[in-house]
Amino acid sequence: MRDFRHDHSAIALNTATLGHNVPGVGAGWSPEQTIDACAERGIGGIVFWRREIEGRAAEIGDRARQAGVKVVGLCRTPFLVGPLGLQAEEAILSDFRQSIDQTAELGTDVLTIVVGGVETGTKGVTRSLDIVADRMAKAIPYAEACGVKLALEPLHPAYAGDRSCLTTTRDALDLCDLLGSDSVGVAIDIYHVWWDTDLPRQLARAGNRILGFHLCDWLVPTTDILLDRGMMGDGVADLRGIRREVEAAGYSGFCEVEIFSANNWWKRHPADVLDTMVERFRTVC
């Protein structure tokens, strides 16, 4: 297992940690300000959200590389099913292709997928997962042609109804097996998987299909299932234990800090958030 006590270059900022995934929250830093702040602190990577880079993907990607910060990935595809996304299949697939284009223009190769919730008019998750598989299959050739890998991110079961009918690493890997493409893998987010007693077995099964690893913590109590994630070390997730298993499976990439925190971290100055993030990475992760 890697030792980060004296080298935090493997840390990456997901800009949601500063509130950039939601309009009107956080301090409103520009991508350039965020890139420079990461470079100043030796934060080696960054993950943007599509709304931040709209129309400027290539420019922002170049700016990050000039500053010595690697663009690790992009968040995210549209929801592929469920009540919160587009409802027409062609509109979904068109937006899916656009997200792949933005990933390539940004100069990175990993696009995160949050699949969406239960398809309107259906019950349970089985039919919705079938639709996800079908729409993924239609997009994979385009992603492969663009050199983009698709990282399926299972979400906590509390989100199954509206945000993600894909709730376990097992189901995500079953979907990877079904699709049979080297361009499809999984993103492991501690917030969503820390509770899963089957996780060690599934991570070993995943092997080199782990395309991303996300850090945060699960607070007790959690006051908002979406917007009350904890800074690493403030909750009950076994951060080092999970990282040990992720790395034992062969993952050696960036550790991406992604914290949705409307009433805490998003209200702090971004510089303080980044400094705390680095300190916790070195001491508790």
N, C-alpha and C positions, 0 to 999 in steps of 0.2 A: 504494500500500500504506500502511495506517495506521501512524503512528509512536506507539509505546507507551512511548517512553523517559521521557516526562514526564506521561503520562496513562494510568493502568492501569484506568480505570473499565470497560473492556470485558472485563475478566477475570471469569470465573465459577468458583466452586468447585463441583465435583461432590463430594458428601460422601463418596464412596468414597475420596477422597484422605486422609481421616481414618479410614478403616476402617469407615465406617457401613453399608456394604453387607453386612458379615459379622458375625453376632452374636458378641459376646465378644472382639472385637479393638479396637484403638485405645483412646482415653481415655474413650470412652463419653459424650461431650458430648451434651446434649440439643439438639433443633433450635433452641431459643431461644439457648443458648450459642453455637452455631455462627453463627446469624444475627447476633448482636451482635458476634462477633469479625470477621465479614466487614465489617459496617458500620464498625467502628472502623478498619479498614485500607483503606477505600475500594474494597473488592471489590464490583463492581456487581451481580453475579448469583449465583444459587445453584441447584443441581439436587439434588433429594432422591431417595432411594430409597423405594419403597413401604413397606417395613417400618418406616421412621422416622415416617411420617405416618399410619399406620393408625388410622382413627377420628378423626383430627384435621386432615384436609387443609385444610379451610376456615380453621380457626383458625391453623394454621401459615402458610398463604399470607397471611392478613391481617397476621400478626406480622412477616413479612418485609417487606411493603410499608410498614408503619408505620416500620420501621427504615431504609427507603430502599434495600432490596436487592430486585432483581427476581427472581422465580421464573422461571427460564429453561426448565425442563422437568422431566420426571419419568422415572425409570428403574424399571422397564421393564415391558413386557408379559410374560405368561408365554411360555415356549418354545411355538412353534406346532407343532413336530414334534420327533421325536427321543427319545432314551432318558432324558433328564434331566427332562422335564416331565410334565404330566398326560397320560394316555393316551386318555381318552375325548374325542371331538371336542366334545361339548356342554359338558363341564367346561372345556376350553380356551377355547371361545368365551365362556363365562360369565365366566371370569377376565379374558379380554381386555376384555370390556365393563366389568368392574369397574375395570380399570386406566384405561380411558378416563374413567369417572366420577371417579376420584380426581384425574386430571389437571385436569378441569374444576373440581372442587371446590377444588383448590389455587390456581386462578386463573391457570394457565398454559395454553399451547396446543400444546406439543410433547411427545409421548410416544415414547420410544425403543423400538425393536423389535430384540431379538436373537432370531432366528427359531428357533434350536434345530438339532440335528444331524440325522444321517441317520435317517430313519424306520425303526423296528424292522421287520425282515423284508425290507428293500430293500437294494440295493447302489448305490454311486455317489450323486450328489447330485440328478440330474435329477428323479426321482420325488418326492423330498422338496421340491424347489423348486415343483413343481406343487401339492403339498398346501399349501404356504405361500401360494401365489397364491390358491387356493380359499378358504382360511380368512381371508386378508386381505380378499378380495372380500365375504365375509359380514359383516365387521366395519366396513367403510368407511362404509356409510350411517349407522351409529350414531355413528361418530366425527364425520362431517360434521354430524350433527344437534346434537352437543355442542360443535362449534367446536374440535375437537382435530385436530391434524395428526400423522401417523404417520411417524416417521423411521426408515427401515430402516438398520441399521448393519451393514455387512459386517465380518466378523471375519477375522483372520489365518487362512490355510489350515490351520494346526496345529490349529484348533478345529473343523474341518469335520465330524469324526465325531460329536462329542457336543454342541457348543454352537452351531455355526452352519454349516449347509450353504451359506450365502450368504457368499462369501469375497472377492469383488471388487466394486469400485465399478461396473464394467461390468455385472455381473449384477444388482446392486441397481437400476441405472437401467433395465435391460431389464425388471425386474419392475415398476418404476414405469410404464414405457410400456405394459406389458400391462394394468395395473390402470386406467390412464387417469383417475385422480382428482387434482385439484389439492390434495387433502388428504394426499397421499403424497409423500414425498421421501426424502432420505438424510441420515445423520449420518456425517461424515468424521472418523474417529479415527486420529490419526497412528500410534499403536501398531500398528494393523491394516493400514494402507495404505502406509506409508513406503517399502516395498520394490518397489512396483508401477510398472514403467516405463511403463505405459499410463495412469497416473494423470493427468498433465496433460491428455491428450485427453478423458478421462472427466469431469474437473472442468469443462472448458469446455462439454461436453455437458450437464452437470447444470444449469448456470445457476441460476435462482432456486429450484431444487428442493433446494438444500443447506439443510437445516433446523438443522444443528448442526455445530460444529467442535471437536474434542477434542484437547487438548494433553497430551503426556507425552513420553517418549523410550524408545528401544530400547537396552538395555544390552548391552555385550559384555564378558564373557559374560553371557547371561541364564540364571539358575539355576532359574527356575520360569516356565514359559510363561504362567501365569495371574497369579501373585502377585509378579512381580519387574519391574514397570515402573519406568522411571527418571524422576527429576525432569528437567524440561527443561534441556538443556545437558549432561547426564551421559552421553549416548549418541550414536548414529550417525545418527539421523534428521535430515533437512534441514528443520528447523522453519520457518525463514523462507522457504525456497523453496516449501514446500507452502502456507504461509499466503498467499504472493504469488499462487499459482495459484487458491486458494480465493476470495480477494478479487477477483481478475481476473474470476472467473465471476459476480461480483455479490454475494457474501456480505459483509454488513457487521454481522453480529450478534456475540454474545458468543463469546469463546474460552474454552472450558470445560476446566479442568484436572481430569483423571481419572487418578489414579495408584493402582494396586493394588500394594501394597508391604509384604507381611507381615513381612519381616525387616529393614526399614529405616524407611521413613517412618511406618508405622503404629505403630512403637515409640517415636517421638519425641513431644514435647509438641505438641499441635495448634497452639499459638501459633507455635512455631518452624517448623512445616510451612507455615503460612499466610504467615509473613514471607518464607521462602525462595521460596515460590511466586510472590509478588509481585515479589521482586527478580529472579528468573529471567525472569519474563514481560517485565519492562522491559528486560532486557539481552540475552537470547538468542532471544526469540520474534519 
